[in-house]
Amino acid sequence: MRQGDPALDAGWAAARVQIRALEDAGHAEDAARTEEIRRQDQVPHAQEALAEAEPRVTEADRELHEAEAAAVTAADELDVAERAVVAAARTDQERAARVAELATELQEQNERAEAATRAAGEAHDAVRTAEDELAAAERAVREAEEAAREAAEQEAANAAGQSGSSQRGEGNPASNGSGSLARRQSQRNRARNILDQARIDAAAADRAADTARHAADDTELRLGLARDAARTAAAGLTRARNTAATAAETDRTAQAELTAATAHRDQMLAARNEAQQALDALTGGIDDALAEQARQAARQRNAEHDLGDVVALLETRRAAAGDGTAPLTTGSLSATPAGWPAARPARR
């Protein structure tokens, strides 16, 4: 080759530019293919990591749903238990109030029964007094009857031995005895009437005392039943509170388990998403590498075409200048022939 020929120099410069472009594109294509292979080698591991993460997310979802159901059940049971405590407390208060009411009523009825018993005792005292007064009146009547009989006998004896005037003069004692007997009999009748009324009053007082005592006994019985009911209500309230305490503890446990299950599910989901993102990054990188190989192959084809044009022109000029007609290489300088690369199948 002759030095100083501007046309040949320009041709050789153009050829070198195209050769460098062809060489650069070949190296870039090889680098892109190497990157594709590197990423393809990582795909099985990423797919395995994603495959392992998926069932973990499914299991975590199942556990979360179970924890949610358990939390709902525990909350419902706690609500029922708390409402049972309110109802039991109300029943306990009502039973205690009933006991207090009956206790007050019993005290009042006992006082009335005691008063009625005292009244009955006083009525029987009045009967005994009336009986004593009647007995005294009857004795007075008998005494008066005896005195009248004696006076009559005396008068009869006097009549046989004395004159009529004497009989009239001594008739006054008999008349006086008759008046005294009538008074005694009247007093006896009055005493008998008083006794009869006293006995009626005493019987009424006895009935009143019995009624008051029966009422007190009935109230005492009802008080005993009310106290039994109050003890039952108090025991029911204690059980309701214990049940509510257990339900509250169960609810707290269920809420804690729900929180843990939610955190675990979120952790598994994040791991799955991370594995998916890693796989997507690999496949995206593979797509980028394939696109880069296609771009560099196109560059090689263009550079090879342009180099062919430059070499043809340069050979023509060389022939005209007498430098010979030896052919110049114009093929791809990449490790593999230039062409549109096909996506490699994922390695398993």
Secondary structure, 3 states (H helix, E strand, C coil): CCCCCHHHHHHHHHHHHHHHHHHHHHHHHHHHHHHHHHHHHHHHHHHHHHHHHHHHHHHHHHHHHHHHHHHHHHHHHHHHHHHHHHHHHHHHHHHHHHHHHHHHHHHHHHHHHHHHHHHHHHHHHHHHHHHHHHHHHHHHHHHHHHHHHHHHHHHHHHHHHCCHHHHHHCCHHHHHHHHHHHHHHHHHHHHHHHHHHHHHHHHHHHHHHHHHHHHHHHHHHHHHHHHHHHHHHHHHHHHHHHHHHHHHHHHHHHHHHHHHHHHHHHHHHHHHHHHHHHHHHHHHHHHHHHHHHHHHHHHHHHHHHHHHHHHHHHHHHHHHHCCCCCCCCCCCCCCCCCCCCCCCCCCC
